[in-house]
Amino acid sequence: MSERVLVGAGVGSGVANGPAFVLTRPTQSLALISTPGNRIGLIAIKKAIDKVASDLENIKTAGAALEVTQALAMILRDPTLLEVVKSFLAEGLEASDALKRAFDKFARQLEQLGGYFAARAADLGYLCSRVIDELAGVQNGADFPAEPFILVADSISPIDAAALDPKRVLGVITGKGTPTSHASIIIRAANLPMVVGVVDAATIQTGQQLLLDATSGQVYVNPSNDVLGHYRNATHPDTALIAAIRDSGPLEASLFANLGSSIESAQALESGAEGVGLFRTELLYLGRKTPPEFEEQVEEYSALLANFGSRRVLVRVLDLDFDKPLPFLKPAGSGQYANRGLQVLLANPEVLKTQLEALAQAAKLNPNSNLWVMAPMVLNALEVRAFASLAREAGLTKVGAMIEVPEVAEPAEIAAILAEVDFLSIGTNDLTHYTLGESRESGTITLADTRQPKVMQIIKSVVAAAKSAAKPVGICGEAASDPESAKLFISFGVDSLSASPALLPGLRAELSQGF
């Protein structure tokens, strides 16, 4: 594998490979305290606002990006904004406080409108910061490296996004943000791959090698030669070959996509995905103090189902990991599987029930959809029975479990699990780690290690059990996209393979050549 694999929400398409450049923000002069006889007044503030508006209007861009920059400039040109600033100055506030209060007032008005407007409220914070920087004389231009790089930042403003040079910036990673933000729209329009909402983006250091996969929302930190070779064709795609492969005939196993957000759907379909084999819902939860509301979840799941019509969409409910703590979840379990998988959700039933009900509601809103829902990292049949009961109670009809630990592959246990579910999915990443007794953080496990006899025997036995029970079984771990491993999985009898959309064309090409 790699030193570490980080996950976020992909934006746009494509894969980027290169060194990281971490963008650090200059210390902002938030106070801008006036000195006697030198008060920062309305004239200086208007001049700063006009300068930022002009900068936006002069950015050379087009399409959706142009619409964004022009809309932001219009906000700054709104005479009401200056009147509100003037009123706060009259109350005796300093320039920075007057600006912040004025922009906050505008932001609250947008938030009250909800939907699209509420999502745009964050842009006003960027505009306010830029105006204050202008007043303080803070330079915003970063000293970017001469060689191409992948930009890493906590967040990126629409203004900064519009100013990026695609000839130097290979891709963008942010710790915050959403796929539908203005910055994301601009970067997508520039055809730059991007992953947003990466919780541990702050751990990336300038100079580290990165591989960014915008089609699956994955970021490989210091990718191994194994991973680099795996992605080589994805970083230099043959578009004619992709088109031919996408229209080729059926294979012995269906090829599905691994996704992290509904915004990635278009790229998955373009890459020839027959549906979704793994939709990671944890991106809705990460970085929050409280779980997402029912309505927010329904909106995301509905968008996903609508994009895929009647194609199979397999959603994994929240998969908590020990390196992704969530403050609103009680811990559960002990030993090497502590605070992992389904056991945590069962210890927090309200969070699980809300998610299951939201998925069921999304399916009702999309009556032609084909929704499958599975539990993450199950440890025993009793857990699976509890999950299946809650899922069916919520109105879900296709319920499954993810096999990621060797203990559940024991004949009696896997038979008991199959008695409770409609399908199984095998997660090769964790299964390989746990079977071989290697730490997931060691970086020593490679894609080839899944082919070690000890691991393959477990996978083969699980597939055989599922086939004996006449229930579908698929592979959704990284090894599914490795042609050599994929051919073995198909020979065992798996029904489907699920991988990053960027890797699907190459995988289909390899499998089309036969065994």
For each residue, the residues with C-beta under 8 A, 3 or more apart:
1: 5 224 226 227 429 443 445 446 447 478
2: 5 211 220 221 222 223 224 227 443
3: 221 222 443
4: 200 203 220 221 222 441 443
5: 1 2 218 219 220 221
6: 195 198 199 200 201 204 218 219 221
7: 198 217 218 219 260 280 282 283
8: 173 174 195 196 197 198 199 201 217 219 260 283
9: 178 179 195 196 197 217 260 261 263 264 283
10: 179 193 194 195 213 214 215 216 217 218 259 260 261 263 264 267
11: 179 184 187 188 193 194 195 196 214 263
12: 187 188 191 192 193 194 214 267
13: 191 193 214 215 267 270 502
14: 171 191 192 193 214 215 235 502
15: 193 211 212 213 214 215 231 234 235 502
16: 150 170 171 192 193 210 211 212 214 235
17: 170 209 210 211 212 223 228 231 235
18: 148 149 150 170 171 209 210
19: 145 147 149 150 206 207 208 209 210
20: 149 150 152 173 204 205 206 207 208 209 210
21: 144 145 149 150 151 152 206
22: 152 153 204 205 206
23: 142 151 152 153 156
24:
25: 28 154
26: 133 138 139 140
27: 138
28: 25 129 132 133 136 138
29: 32 96 132 133 135 136 137 138
30: 96 132
31: 94 96
32: 29 40 94 95 96 132 135 136
33: 94
34: 38 39 40 94 95
35: 38 39
36:
37:
38: 34 35
39: 34 35
40: 32 34 44 45 94 95 135
41: 44 45 89 95
42: 45 46 82 85 86 89
43: 46 47
44: 40 41 47 48 95 135
45: 40 41 42 48 49 82 85 89 95 98 99 131 135
46: 42 43 49 50 82
47: 43 44 50 51
48: 44 45 51 52 131 132 134 135
49: 45 46 52 53 76 81 82 131
50: 46 47 53 54 76
51: 47 48 54 55 134
52: 48 49 55 56 76 127 130 131 134 159
53: 49 50 56 57 73 76 77
54: 50 51 57 58 73
55: 51 52 58 59 159
56: 52 53 59 69 70 72 73 76 159 162
57: 53 54 69 70 73
58: 54 55
59: 55 56 69 159 162 163
60:
61: 65 66 69 162 186 189 190
62: 65 66 189
63: 66 67 189
64: 67 68 185 186 188 189
65: 61 62 68 69 161 162 185 186 189 190
66: 61 62 63 69 70
67: 63 64 70 71
68: 64 65 71 72 158 162 182 185 186
69: 56 57 59 61 65 66 72 73 158 159 162 186
70: 56 57 66 67 73 74
71: 67 68 74 75
72: 56 68 69 75 76 123 127 158 159 182
73: 53 54 56 57 69 70 76 77
74: 70 71 77 78
75: 71 72 78 81 106 123 124 127
76: 49 50 52 53 56 72 73 81 127 131
77: 53 73 74
78: 74 75 81
79: 82 83
80: 83 84
81: 49 75 76 78 84 85 102 103 106
82: 42 45 46 49 79 85 86
83: 79 80 86 87
84: 80 81 87 88 101 102 105 106
85: 42 45 81 82 88 89 98 99 102
86: 42 82 83 89 90
87: 83 84 90 91
88: 84 85 91 93 97 98 101 102
89: 41 42 45 85 86 92 93 95 98
90: 86 87
91: 87 88
92: 89
93: 88 89 97 98 101
94: 31 32 33 34 40 97 98
95: 32 34 40 41 44 45 89 98 99 132 135
96: 29 30 31 32 99 100 132 135
97: 88 93 94 100 101
98: 45 85 88 89 93 94 95 101 102
99: 45 85 95 96 102 103 128 131 132
100: 96 97 103 104 128 132
101: 84 88 93 97 98 104 105
102: 81 84 85 88 98 99 105 106 128
103: 81 99 100 106 107 124 125 127 128
104: 100 101 107 108 124
105: 84 101 102 108 109
106: 75 81 84 102 103 109 110 124
107: 103 104 110 111 121 122 124 125
108: 104 105 111 112 121
109: 105 106 112 113
110: 106 107 113 117 118 120 121 124
111: 107 108 114 117 118 121
112: 108 109 118
113: 109 110 117 118
114: 111 117 118
115: 118 119
116: 119 120
117: 110 111 113 114 120 121
118: 110 111 112 113 114 115 121
119: 115 116 122 178 180 181
120: 110 116 117 123 124 182
121: 107 108 110 111 117 118 124 125
122: 107 119 125 126 181
123: 72 75 120 126 127 157 158 181 182
124: 75 103 104 106 107 110 120 121 127 128
125: 103 107 121 122 128 129
126: 122 123 129 130 157 158 159
127: 52 72 75 76 103 123 124 130 131 159
128: 99 100 102 103 124 125 131 132
129: 28 125 126 132 133 157
130: 52 126 127 133 134 140 157 159
131: 45 48 49 52 76 99 127 128 134 135
132: 28 29 30 32 48 95 96 99 100 128 129 135 136
133: 26 28 29 129 130 136 138 140
134: 48 51 52 130 131 137 138
135: 29 32 40 44 45 48 95 96 131 132
136: 28 29 32 132 133
137: 29 134
138: 26 27 28 29 133 134
139: 26
140: 26 130 133 160
141:
142: 23
143:
144: 21 149 168 169
145: 19 21 149 168
146:
147: 19
148: 18 167 168 169 170
149: 18 19 20 21 144 145 168 169 170
150: 16 18 19 20 21 169 170 171 172 173 210 212
151: 21 23 156 164 169 171 172 173
152: 20 21 22 23 172 173 174 201 204 206 210
153: 22 23 156 172 173 174 175 201
154: 25 174 175 176 201 202
155: 174 175 176 177 183
156: 23 151 153 160 161 172 174 177 183 187
157: 123 126 129 130 160 161 183
158: 68 69 72 123 126 161 162 181 182 183 186
159: 52 55 56 59 69 72 126 127 130 162 163
160: 140 156 157 163 164 183
161: 65 156 157 158 164 172 182 183 184 186 187
162: 56 59 61 65 68 69 158 159 186
163: 59 159 160
164: 151 160 161 168 169 172 187 190 192
165: 168 169
166: 169 190 191 192
167: 148
168: 144 145 148 149 164 165
169: 144 148 149 150 151 164 165 166 172 192
170: 16 17 18 148 149 150 192 193 212
171: 14 16 18 150 151 192 193 194 195 210 212 214
172: 150 151 152 153 156 161 164 169 187 192 193 194 195
173: 8 20 150 151 152 153 194 195 196 198 201 204 210 212 219
174: 8 152 153 154 155 156 177 183 194 195 196 197 198 201
175: 153 154 155 197 198 199 200 201 202
176: 154 155 196 197 287
177: 155 156 174 181 183 184 196 197
178: 9 119 181 184 196 197
179: 9 10 11 184 196 261 263 264
180: 119 184 185 263
181: 119 122 123 158 177 178 184 185 196
182: 68 72 120 123 158 161 185 186
183: 155 156 157 158 160 161 174 177 186 187
184: 11 161 177 178 179 180 181 187 188 194 196
185: 64 65 68 180 181 182 188 189
186: 61 64 65 68 69 158 161 162 182 183 189 190
187: 11 12 156 161 164 172 183 184 190 192 194
188: 11 12 64 184 185 191 192 194
189: 61 62 63 64 65 185 186
190: 61 65 164 166 186 187
191: 12 13 14 166 188
192: 12 14 16 164 166 169 170 171 172 187 188
193: 10 11 12 13 14 15 16 170 171 172 212 213 214
194: 10 11 12 171 172 173 174 184 187 188 212 214
195: 6 8 9 10 11 171 172 173 174 198 212 213 214 217 218 219
196: 8 9 11 173 174 176 177 178 179 181 184
197: 8 9 174 175 176 177 178 283 286 287
198: 6 7 8 173 174 175 195 201 219
199: 6 8 175 286 287 324
200: 4 6 175 203 204 323
201: 6 8 152 153 154 173 174 175 198 204 219
202: 154 175
203: 4 200 221
204: 6 20 22 152 173 200 201 208 210 219 221
205: 20 22 208
206: 19 20 21 22 152
207: 19 20
208: 19 20 204 205 221 222
209: 17 18 19 20 221 222 223
210: 16 17 18 19 20 150 152 171 173 204 219 220 221 222 223
211: 2 15 16 17 219 220 223 227 228 231
212: 15 16 17 150 170 171 173 193 194 195 218 219 220
213: 10 15 193 195 216 217 218 219 220 231 234 500 502
214: 10 11 12 13 14 15 16 171 193 194 195 217 264 267 502
215: 10 13 14 15 257 264 267 268 271 500 501 502
216: 10 213 257 258 259 260 264 499 500 501 502
217: 7 8 9 10 195 213 214 259 260 261 264 280 283
218: 5 6 7 10 195 212 213 500
219: 5 6 7 8 173 195 198 201 204 210 211 212 213
220: 2 4 5 210 211 212 213 223 227
221: 2 3 4 5 6 203 204 208 209 210
222: 2 3 4 208 209 210 443
223: 2 17 209 210 211 220 227 228 231
224: 1 2 227 228 443 446
225: 228 229
226: 1 229 230 446 447 448
227: 1 2 211 220 223 224 230 231 447
228: 17 211 223 224 225 231 232
229: 225 226 232
230: 226 227 447 481 482 503
231: 15 17 211 213 223 227 228 234 235 502 503
232: 228 229 235 236
233: 236 237 238 505 506
234: 15 213 231 237 500 502 503 506
235: 14 15 16 17 231 232
236: 232 233
237: 233 234 241 242 505
238: 233 241 242
239: 242 243
240: 243 244
241: 237 238 244 245 505 509
242: 237 238 239 245 246 271 272 505
243: 239 240 246 247
244: 240 241 247 248
245: 241 242 248 272 505 508 509 512
246: 242 243 270 271 272 505 508
247: 243 244
248: 244 245 508 512
249:
250:
251: 254 255 508 511 512
252: 490 511
253: 474 486 489 490 494 495 496 497 511
254: 251 274 275 312 474 495 496 497
255: 251 272 273 274 496 497 498 499 504 507 508
256: 273 274 275 276 277 278 312 314 474 476 496 497 498 499
257: 215 216 264 268 271 273 275 276 277 498 499 500 501 504
258: 216 276 277 278 280 476 498 499 500 501
259: 10 216 217 262 264 265 268 276 278 279 280 304 501
260: 7 8 9 10 216 217 264 279 280 283
261: 9 10 179 217 264 283 300
262: 259 265 300 301 303 304 307
263: 9 10 11 179 180 266
264: 9 10 179 214 215 216 217 257 259 260 261 267 268 501
265: 259 262 268 269 303 304 307 308
266: 263 269 270 307
267: 10 12 13 214 215 264 270 271 501 502
268: 215 257 259 264 265 271 273 276 501 504
269: 265 266 272 273 307 308
270: 13 246 266 267 501
271: 215 242 246 257 267 268 501 502 504 505
272: 242 245 246 255 269 504 505 508
273: 255 256 257 268 269 276 501 504
274: 254 255 256 311 312
275: 254 256 257 308 311 312 313 314 370
276: 256 257 258 259 268 273 279 304 308 311 312 313 314 315 498
277: 256 257 258 312 314 425 474 476 480 496 497 498 499
278: 256 258 259 314 316 425 476 498
279: 259 260 276 304 313 314 315 316
280: 7 217 258 259 260 283 316 319
281: 284 285 315 316 317 318 319 355
282: 7 285 286 318 319 320 324
283: 7 8 9 197 217 260 261 280 286
284: 281 292 296 297 300
285: 281 282 288 291 292 318 326
286: 197 199 282 283 324 326
287: 176 197 199
288: 285 291 292 326 328
289: 327 328
290: 328
291: 285 288 326 328 351 354
292: 284 285 288 296 297
293: 296 297
294: 297 298 354 357 358 361
295: 298 299
296: 284 292 293 299 300
297: 284 292 293 294 300 301 354 355 358 359 362
298: 294 295 301 302 358 361 362 365
299: 295 296 302 303
300: 261 262 284 296 297 303 304
301: 262 297 298 304 305 315 358 359 362
302: 298 299 305 306 362 365 366
303: 262 265 299 300 306 307
304: 259 262 265 276 279 300 301 307 308 313 315 362
305: 301 302 308 313 362 363 365 366 369 371
306: 302 303 309 366 369
307: 262 265 266 269 303 304
308: 265 269 275 276 304 305 311 312 313 369 370
309: 306 368 369
310: 368 369 370
311: 274 275 276 308 370
312: 254 256 274 275 276 277 308 370 372
313: 275 276 279 304 305 308 369 370 371 372
314: 256 275 276 277 278 279 372 373 374 400 425 474 476 498
315: 276 279 281 301 304 359 371 372 373 374
316: 278 279 280 281 319 373 374 375 376 402 425
317: 281 345 352 355 356 359 373 374 375 376
318: 281 282 285 345 351 352 355 376
319: 280 281 282 316 341 376 377
320: 282 324 326 329 339 340 341 344 345 376
321: 324 339 340
322: 325 338 339 340
323: 200
324: 199 282 286 320 321
325: 322 339
326: 285 286 288 291 320 329
327: 289
328: 288 289 290 291 348 351
329: 320 326 344 347 348 351
330: 344 347 348
331: 338 339 344 347
332: 338 339 343 344 346 347
333: 337 338 339 340 343 344 379
334: 338
335: 338
336: 434
337: 333 340 341 343 377 379 405
338: 322 331 332 333 334 335
339: 320 321 322 325 331 332 333 344
340: 320 321 322 333 337 343 344 377
341: 319 320 337 344 345 375 376 377 378 379 402 404
342: 345 346 375 376 377 378 379 383 384 387 401
343: 332 333 337 340 346 347 379 383
344: 320 329 330 331 332 333 339 340 341 347 348
345: 317 318 320 341 342 348 349 351 352 375 376 387
346: 332 342 343 349 352 383 386 387
347: 329 330 331 332 343 344
348: 328 329 330 344 345 351 352
349: 345 346 352 353 390
350: 353 354
351: 291 318 328 329 345 348 354 355
352: 317 318 345 346 348 349 355 356 387 390
353: 349 350 356 357 390 394
354: 291 294 297 350 351 357 358
355: 281 297 317 318 351 352 358 359
356: 317 352 353 359 360 373 390 391 394 396
357: 294 353 354 360 361 394 395
358: 294 297 298 301 354 355 361 362
359: 297 301 315 317 355 356 362 363 371 373 394 396
360: 356 357 363 364 394 395 396
361: 294 298 357 358 364 365
362: 297 298 301 302 304 305 358 359 365 366 369 371
363: 305 359 360 366 367 369 371 395 396
364: 360 361 367 395
365: 298 302 305 361 362
366: 302 305 306 362 363 369
367: 363 364
368: 309 310
369: 305 306 308 309 310 313 362 363 366
370: 275 308 310 311 312 313 398
371: 305 313 315 359 362 363 396 398
372: 312 313 314 315 398 399 400 422 423
373: 314 315 316 317 356 359 391 396 398 399 400
374: 314 315 316 317 399 400 401 402 421 423 425
375: 316 317 341 342 345 378 383 384 387 400 401 402
376: 316 317 318 319 320 341 342 345 402 404
377: 319 337 340 341 342 402 404 405 427 430
378: 341 342 375 383 384 387 401 402 403 404 408 417
379: 333 337 341 342 343 383 405 407 408
380: 383 384 407 408 413
381: 384 385 413 416 417 419 420
382: 385 386
383: 342 343 346 375 378 379 380 386 387
384: 342 375 378 380 381 387 388 401 416 417 420 421
385: 381 382 388 389 420
386: 346 382 383 389 390
387: 342 345 346 352 375 378 383 384 390 391 399 401
388: 384 385 391 392 399 420 421
389: 385 386 392 393
390: 349 352 353 356 386 387 393 394
391: 356 373 387 388 394 396 399
392: 388 389 395 396 397 399
393: 389 390
394: 353 356 357 359 360 390 391
395: 357 360 363 364 392
396: 356 359 360 363 371 373 391 392 399
397: 392 422
398: 370 371 372 373 422 423
399: 372 373 374 387 388 391 392 396 421 422
400: 314 372 373 374 375 421 422 423 424 425
401: 342 374 375 378 384 387 417 420 421 424 425
402: 316 341 374 375 376 377 378 424 425 426 427 476
403: 378 408 409 414 424 425 426 427 431 462
404: 341 376 377 378 426 427 429 430 431 434
405: 337 377 379 408 430 431 434
406: 409 431 434 435 458
407: 379 380 410 413
408: 378 379 380 403 405 413 414 417
409: 403 406 413 414 458 461 462
410: 407 413 414
411: 414 415 461 465
412: 415 416
413: 380 381 407 408 409 410 416 417
414: 403 408 409 410 411 417 418 461 462 465
415: 411 412 418 419 465 469
416: 381 384 412 413 419 420
417: 378 381 384 401 408 413 414 420 421 424
418: 414 415 421 424 465 466 469 471
419: 381 415 416 469
420: 381 384 385 388 401 416 417
421: 374 384 388 399 400 401 417 418 424 471
422: 372 397 398 399 400 471 472
423: 372 374 398 400 466 471 472 473 474
424: 400 401 402 403 417 418 421 462 466 471 472 473 474
425: 277 278 314 316 374 400 401 402 403 473 474 475 476 498
426: 402 403 404 431 459 462 463 473 474 475 476 477 494
427: 377 402 403 404 430 431 476 477
428: 431 432 450 455 459 475 476 477 478 479 480 485
429: 1 404 432 433 440 477 478 479
430: 377 404 405 427 433 434 440 477
431: 403 404 405 406 426 427 428 434 435 450 455 458 459 477
432: 428 429 435 436 445 449 450 452 455 477 479
433: 429 430 436 438 439 440 445
434: 336 404 405 406 430 431 437
435: 406 431 432 454 455 458
436: 432 433 445 449 452 454 455
437: 434
438: 433 442 444 445
439: 433 442
440: 429 430 433 445
441: 4
442: 438 439 445
443: 1 2 3 4 222 224
444: 438
445: 1 432 433 436 438 440 442 449
446: 1 224 226 449
447: 1 226 227 230 450 478 479 482 485
448: 226 451 482 484
449: 432 436 445 446 452 455
450: 428 431 432 447 455 456 459 477 479 482 485
451: 448 455 456 479 484 485 488
452: 432 436 449 455 456
453: 456 457
454: 435 436 457 458
455: 428 431 432 435 436 449 450 451 452 458 459
456: 450 451 452 453 459 460 488
457: 453 454 460 461
458: 406 409 431 435 454 455 461 462
459: 426 428 431 450 455 456 462 463 475 489 492
460: 456 457 463 464 492
461: 409 411 414 457 458 464 465
462: 403 409 414 424 426 458 459 465 466 473
463: 426 459 460 466 467 473 489 492 493 494
464: 460 461 467 468 492 493
465: 411 414 415 418 461 462 468 469
466: 418 423 424 462 463 469 471 472 473
467: 463 464 470 471 473 493
468: 464 465
469: 415 418 419 465 466
470: 467
471: 418 421 422 423 424 466 467
472: 422 423 424 466 495 496
473: 423 424 425 426 462 463 466 467 493 494 495
474: 253 254 256 277 314 423 424 425 426 494 495 496 497 498
475: 425 426 428 459 479 480 486 489 494 496 497 498
476: 256 258 277 278 314 402 425 426 427 428 480 498
477: 426 427 428 429 430 431 432 450 480
478: 1 428 429 447 481 482 499
479: 428 429 432 447 450 451 475 482 485 486 489
480: 277 428 475 476 477 485 486 489 497 498 499
481: 230 478 486 497 499 500 503 504 507
482: 230 447 448 450 478 479 485 486
483: 486 487 506 507 510 511
484: 448 451 487 488
485: 428 447 450 451 479 480 482 488 489
486: 253 475 479 480 481 482 483 489 490 497 507 510 511
487: 483 484 490 491 511 515
488: 451 456 484 485 491 492
489: 253 459 463 475 479 480 485 486 492 494 497
490: 252 253 486 487 493 494 497 511 515
491: 487 488 515
492: 459 460 463 464 488 489
493: 463 464 467 473 490
494: 253 426 463 473 474 475 489 490 497
495: 253 254 472 473 474
496: 253 254 255 256 277 472 474 475
497: 253 254 255 256 277 474 475 480 481 486 489 490 494 507
498: 255 256 257 258 276 277 278 314 425 474 475 476 480
499: 216 255 256 257 258 277 478 480 481 503 504 507
500: 213 215 216 218 234 257 258 481 503 504
501: 215 216 257 258 259 264 267 268 270 271 273 504
502: 13 14 15 213 214 215 216 231 234 267 271
503: 230 231 234 481 499 500 506 507
504: 255 257 268 271 272 273 481 499 500 501 507 508
505: 233 237 241 242 245 246 271 272 508 509
506: 233 234 483 503 509 510
507: 255 481 483 486 497 499 503 504 510 511
508: 245 246 248 251 255 272 504 505 511 512
509: 241 245 505 506 512 513
510: 483 486 506 507 513
511: 251 252 253 483 486 487 490 507 508
512: 245 248 251 508 509
513: 509 510
514:
515: 487 490 491
